[in-house]
Amino acid sequence: MANFNTHFVVASGASAVVSGTMLSMEVIAPTESVMAFALGTFGGLMPDIDSDHSKSIGIGFTVLSLLITILSVFLKSSTYSIIEMLIMAGVVFWAVRFGLIGVFRKISKHRGMFHSIPVAFIWGVVTAIVMHLFLGLDALLSWVYGIMITWGYMVHLILDEIYSVDLRNRRVKKSSGTALKFFKLKTQTDKIQNGLIYLSLFLLISVAPDSSLVQEALFSSDAFKNFMDVLLPYDGKWFFH
């Protein structure tokens, strides 16, 4: 698998490209683009929260916790007082850094189904649901943030297939095919876990926000035209407009 620094740098770069593109296409506003970038970076680090290398991944956990805390403060900055935001920031950081992550590490096996394509989609859908139902964002923006989580997650899985070094950069592993996968059926437990994952994905999609605006904004012919308009300099001049 790729090491932590590689995951962080590549996820950040990939997220910057996608969030910047959506900003150029006027799908999202500048402040929303910053959050999309942060969520994409966050998604690029998520798969390794089940790692057993506590010292190496501890740095990653801290970064993830800080990202979530900053995003929480950003979302509530217009409604919460300074004291409320400080309390919320402390609770969120502690809950993620020492609570949620510990739970994941106990219930998940590294390079198990947590490192898989359907789980990447699950986290994207969960993000969209949380943003829409609990934070009150519109359906389009909620899905954009969900897409960024999945995008970062997928970048991580792809890197783990390309690279074959452990988290401490000490040895090469024969780990091809263990990250970028749709299922794992070696044991009966794997089969049950697969069934639960796909059932969860189906149920989550059934309660997710309406995706019609996303299709129109990102995958329609008009969206493609807007993308082509911003792909190259509109006036033919490079860097001197």
One Martini backbone bead per residue (centre of mass of N, CA, C, O) as a GRO file, in nm:
protein
  241
    1MET     BB    1   0.101   0.032   0.012
    2ALA     BB    2   0.066   0.343   0.057
    3ASN     BB    3   0.170   0.593   0.225
    4PHE     BB    4   0.069   0.858   0.402
    5ASN     BB    5   0.197   1.089   0.238
    6THR     BB    6   0.088   0.995  -0.034
    7HIS     BB    7  -0.210   1.006   0.033
    8PHE     BB    8  -0.222   1.304   0.109
    9VAL     BB    9  -0.108   1.436  -0.151
   10VAL     BB   10  -0.290   1.298  -0.365
   11ALA     BB   11  -0.565   1.367  -0.242
   12SER     BB   12  -0.523   1.671  -0.250
   13GLY     BB   13  -0.477   1.699  -0.556
   14ALA     BB   14  -0.738   1.557  -0.654
   15SER     BB   15  -0.933   1.747  -0.495
   16ALA     BB   16  -0.845   2.013  -0.624
   17VAL     BB   17  -0.930   1.947  -0.911
   18VAL     BB   18  -1.233   1.886  -0.864
   19SER     BB   19  -1.315   2.140  -0.700
   20GLY     BB   20  -1.208   2.341  -0.914
   21THR     BB   21  -1.390   2.249  -1.144
   22MET     BB   22  -1.664   2.304  -1.003
   23LEU     BB   23  -1.605   2.603  -0.969
   24SER     BB   24  -1.570   2.674  -1.273
   25MET     BB   25  -1.872   2.554  -1.333
   26GLU     BB   26  -2.062   2.667  -1.097
   27VAL     BB   27  -2.159   2.448  -0.880
   28ILE     BB   28  -1.975   2.599  -0.673
   29ALA     BB   29  -1.851   2.778  -0.427
   30PRO     BB   30  -1.568   2.877  -0.279
   31THR     BB   31  -1.635   2.770   0.010
   32GLU     BB   32  -1.732   2.490  -0.096
   33SER     BB   33  -1.460   2.411  -0.225
   34VAL     BB   34  -1.301   2.387   0.035
   35MET     BB   35  -1.472   2.159   0.156
   36ALA     BB   36  -1.438   1.959  -0.074
   37PHE     BB   37  -1.135   1.934  -0.043
   38ALA     BB   38  -1.133   1.830   0.251
   39LEU     BB   39  -1.310   1.577   0.201
   40GLY     BB   40  -1.127   1.442  -0.007
   41THR     BB   41  -0.885   1.417   0.181
   42PHE     BB   42  -1.029   1.256   0.396
   43GLY     BB   43  -1.106   1.015   0.210
   44GLY     BB   44  -0.794   0.946   0.150
   45LEU     BB   45  -0.761   0.843   0.474
   46MET     BB   46  -0.982   0.645   0.581
   47PRO     BB   47  -0.893   0.336   0.520
   48ASP     BB   48  -0.649   0.355   0.759
   49ILE     BB   49  -0.813   0.330   1.041
   50ASP     BB   50  -0.748  -0.005   1.050
   51SER     BB   51  -0.471   0.005   1.142
   52ASP     BB   52  -0.196  -0.137   1.342
   53HIS     BB   53  -0.014   0.125   1.310
   54SER     BB   54  -0.025   0.346   1.553
   55LYS     BB   55   0.206   0.549   1.500
   56SER     BB   56   0.160   0.614   1.202
   57ILE     BB   57  -0.165   0.653   1.208
   58GLY     BB   58  -0.188   0.870   1.429
   59ILE     BB   59  -0.141   1.107   1.243
   60GLY     BB   60  -0.388   1.058   1.067
   61PHE     BB   61  -0.602   1.083   1.290
   62THR     BB   62  -0.542   1.377   1.360
   63VAL     BB   63  -0.605   1.497   1.085
   64LEU     BB   64  -0.896   1.397   1.066
   65SER     BB   65  -0.999   1.537   1.322
   66LEU     BB   66  -0.935   1.825   1.230
   67LEU     BB   67  -1.108   1.829   0.978
   68ILE     BB   68  -1.381   1.777   1.114
   69THR     BB   69  -1.369   2.016   1.308
   70ILE     BB   70  -1.346   2.241   1.098
   71LEU     BB   71  -1.609   2.171   0.948
   72SER     BB   72  -1.799   2.210   1.187
   73VAL     BB   73  -1.734   2.508   1.238
   74PHE     BB   74  -1.801   2.612   0.957
   75LEU     BB   75  -2.109   2.529   0.961
   76LYS     BB   76  -2.160   2.691   1.263
   77SER     BB   77  -2.056   2.997   1.254
   78SER     BB   78  -2.353   3.142   1.202
   79THR     BB   79  -2.499   3.011   1.486
   80TYR     BB   80  -2.262   3.004   1.677
   81SER     BB   81  -2.087   3.068   1.932
   82ILE     BB   82  -1.776   3.068   2.049
   83ILE     BB   83  -1.826   2.876   2.286
   84GLU     BB   84  -1.981   2.661   2.126
   85MET     BB   85  -1.752   2.599   1.924
   86LEU     BB   86  -1.542   2.508   2.132
   87ILE     BB   87  -1.702   2.275   2.247
   88MET     BB   88  -1.755   2.127   1.983
   89ALA     BB   89  -1.459   2.087   1.897
   90GLY     BB   90  -1.376   1.916   2.141
   91VAL     BB   91  -1.583   1.687   2.104
   92VAL     BB   92  -1.518   1.605   1.813
   93PHE     BB   93  -1.221   1.541   1.845
   94TRP     BB   94  -1.246   1.327   2.068
   95ALA     BB   95  -1.449   1.136   1.926
   96VAL     BB   96  -1.263   1.071   1.682
   97ARG     BB   97  -0.972   1.018   1.802
   98PHE     BB   98  -1.090   0.821   2.066
   99GLY     BB   99  -1.356   0.679   1.951
  100LEU     BB  100  -1.433   0.604   1.652
  101ILE     BB  101  -1.159   0.482   1.571
  102GLY     BB  102  -1.154   0.254   1.781
  103VAL     BB  103  -1.398   0.106   1.671
  104PHE     BB  104  -1.291   0.044   1.387
  105ARG     BB  105  -1.034  -0.117   1.481
  106LYS     BB  106  -1.206  -0.351   1.617
  107ILE     BB  107  -1.416  -0.427   1.363
  108SER     BB  108  -1.163  -0.417   1.170
  109LYS     BB  109  -0.977  -0.534   0.890
  110HIS     BB  110  -0.702  -0.502   0.732
  111ARG     BB  111  -0.795  -0.529   0.405
  112GLY     BB  112  -1.075  -0.553   0.403
  113MET     BB  113  -1.387  -0.424   0.330
  114PHE     BB  114  -1.291  -0.135   0.392
  115HIS     BB  115  -1.120  -0.209   0.126
  116SER     BB  116  -1.366  -0.088  -0.085
  117ILE     BB  117  -1.596   0.017  -0.312
  118PRO     BB  118  -1.869   0.007  -0.155
  119VAL     BB  119  -1.763   0.171   0.090
  120ALA     BB  120  -1.707   0.428  -0.064
  121PHE     BB  121  -2.012   0.472  -0.128
  122ILE     BB  122  -2.124   0.474   0.155
  123TRP     BB  123  -1.977   0.731   0.255
  124GLY     BB  124  -2.103   0.918   0.045
  125VAL     BB  125  -2.401   0.875   0.123
  126VAL     BB  126  -2.376   0.948   0.420
  127THR     BB  127  -2.284   1.237   0.373
  128ALA     BB  128  -2.533   1.332   0.219
  129ILE     BB  129  -2.736   1.277   0.446
  130VAL     BB  130  -2.612   1.450   0.668
  131MET     BB  131  -2.607   1.720   0.514
  132HIS     BB  132  -2.920   1.724   0.460
  133LEU     BB  133  -3.070   1.631   0.735
  134PHE     BB  134  -2.865   1.768   0.967
  135LEU     BB  135  -2.743   2.046   0.805
  136GLY     BB  136  -2.937   2.166   0.561
  137LEU     BB  137  -2.851   2.098   0.287
  138ASP     BB  138  -2.864   2.074  -0.025
  139ALA     BB  139  -2.865   1.820  -0.250
  140LEU     BB  140  -2.629   1.901  -0.427
  141LEU     BB  141  -2.414   1.963  -0.205
  142SER     BB  142  -2.434   1.694  -0.061
  143TRP     BB  143  -2.334   1.526  -0.306
  144VAL     BB  144  -2.067   1.662  -0.349
  145TYR     BB  145  -1.950   1.576  -0.075
  146GLY     BB  146  -1.990   1.272  -0.122
  147ILE     BB  147  -1.815   1.251  -0.377
  148MET     BB  148  -1.550   1.340  -0.241
  149ILE     BB  149  -1.524   1.105  -0.050
  150THR     BB  150  -1.520   0.885  -0.269
  151TRP     BB  151  -1.285   0.995  -0.429
  152GLY     BB  152  -1.069   0.976  -0.209
  153TYR     BB  153  -1.107   0.675  -0.151
  154MET     BB  154  -1.034   0.575  -0.439
  155VAL     BB  155  -0.751   0.688  -0.445
  156HIS     BB  156  -0.648   0.511  -0.219
  157LEU     BB  157  -0.702   0.232  -0.349
  158ILE     BB  158  -0.529   0.276  -0.599
  159LEU     BB  159  -0.260   0.323  -0.452
  160ASP     BB  160  -0.257   0.042  -0.308
  161GLU     BB  161  -0.220  -0.105  -0.588
  162ILE     BB  162   0.043   0.034  -0.683
  163TYR     BB  163   0.146  -0.004  -0.409
  164SER     BB  164   0.399  -0.206  -0.188
  165VAL     BB  165   0.394  -0.057   0.106
  166ASP     BB  166   0.417   0.009   0.412
  167LEU     BB  167   0.354   0.253   0.656
  168ARG     BB  168   0.692   0.244   0.716
  169ASN     BB  169   0.876   0.176   0.468
  170ARG     BB  170   1.013  -0.142   0.500
  171ARG     BB  171   0.821  -0.319   0.302
  172VAL     BB  172   0.718  -0.553   0.075
  173LYS     BB  173   0.403  -0.644  -0.067
  174LYS     BB  174   0.155  -0.899  -0.150
  175SER     BB  175  -0.139  -0.692  -0.227
  176SER     BB  176  -0.280  -0.756  -0.472
  177GLY     BB  177  -0.636  -0.701  -0.462
  178THR     BB  178  -0.705  -0.585  -0.150
  179ALA     BB  179  -0.848  -0.298  -0.222
  180LEU     BB  180  -0.968  -0.306  -0.525
  181LYS     BB  181  -1.290  -0.410  -0.441
  182PHE     BB  182  -1.622  -0.573  -0.426
  183PHE     BB  183  -1.518  -0.845  -0.283
  184LYS     BB  184  -1.519  -1.111  -0.013
  185LEU     BB  185  -1.507  -1.498  -0.017
  186LYS     BB  186  -1.335  -1.687   0.181
  187THR     BB  187  -1.550  -1.664   0.405
  188GLN     BB  188  -1.837  -1.659   0.580
  189THR     BB  189  -1.790  -1.378   0.697
  190ASP     BB  190  -1.745  -1.239   0.428
  191LYS     BB  191  -2.027  -1.297   0.310
  192ILE     BB  192  -2.188  -1.148   0.526
  193GLN     BB  193  -2.048  -0.876   0.497
  194ASN     BB  194  -2.126  -0.829   0.203
  195GLY     BB  195  -2.431  -0.833   0.242
  196LEU     BB  196  -2.441  -0.592   0.443
  197ILE     BB  197  -2.313  -0.380   0.260
  198TYR     BB  198  -2.522  -0.392   0.022
  199LEU     BB  199  -2.769  -0.342   0.196
  200SER     BB  200  -2.680  -0.068   0.309
  201LEU     BB  201  -2.656   0.074   0.038
  202PHE     BB  202  -2.949   0.043  -0.047
  203LEU     BB  203  -3.080   0.187   0.200
  204LEU     BB  204  -2.932   0.458   0.173
  205ILE     BB  205  -3.030   0.531  -0.113
  206SER     BB  206  -3.340   0.538  -0.032
  207VAL     BB  207  -3.266   0.807   0.174
  208ALA     BB  208  -3.146   0.986  -0.015
  209PRO     BB  209  -3.105   1.241  -0.189
  210ASP     BB  210  -3.177   1.397  -0.457
  211SER     BB  211  -3.003   1.342  -0.787
  212SER     BB  212  -3.095   1.526  -1.029
  213LEU     BB  213  -2.909   1.777  -0.990
  214VAL     BB  214  -2.645   1.625  -1.031
  215GLN     BB  215  -2.691   1.528  -1.320
  216GLU     BB  216  -2.722   1.816  -1.434
  217ALA     BB  217  -2.445   1.946  -1.321
  218LEU     BB  218  -2.234   1.684  -1.407
  219PHE     BB  219  -2.390   1.475  -1.653
  220SER     BB  220  -2.468   1.660  -1.868
  221SER     BB  221  -2.446   1.832  -2.159
  222ASP     BB  222  -2.411   2.107  -2.018
  223ALA     BB  223  -2.182   2.021  -1.832
  224PHE     BB  224  -1.984   1.946  -2.058
  225LYS     BB  225  -1.976   2.226  -2.183
  226ASN     BB  226  -1.869   2.373  -1.933
  227PHE     BB  227  -1.609   2.211  -1.915
  228MET     BB  228  -1.495   2.288  -2.196
  229ASP     BB  229  -1.490   2.599  -2.138
  230VAL     BB  230  -1.268   2.552  -1.883
  231LEU     BB  231  -1.026   2.379  -1.993
  232LEU     BB  232  -0.964   2.625  -2.176
  233PRO     BB  233  -0.886   2.909  -2.299
  234TYR     BB  234  -1.128   3.121  -2.428
  235ASP     BB  235  -0.900   3.324  -2.591
  236GLY     BB  236  -0.613   3.159  -2.636
  237LYS     BB  237  -0.477   3.260  -2.375
  238TRP     BB  238  -0.186   3.210  -2.173
  239PHE     BB  239  -0.185   3.384  -1.864
  240PHE     BB  240  -0.296   3.640  -2.065
  241HIS     BB  241  -0.603   3.815  -1.995
   0.00000   0.00000   0.00000
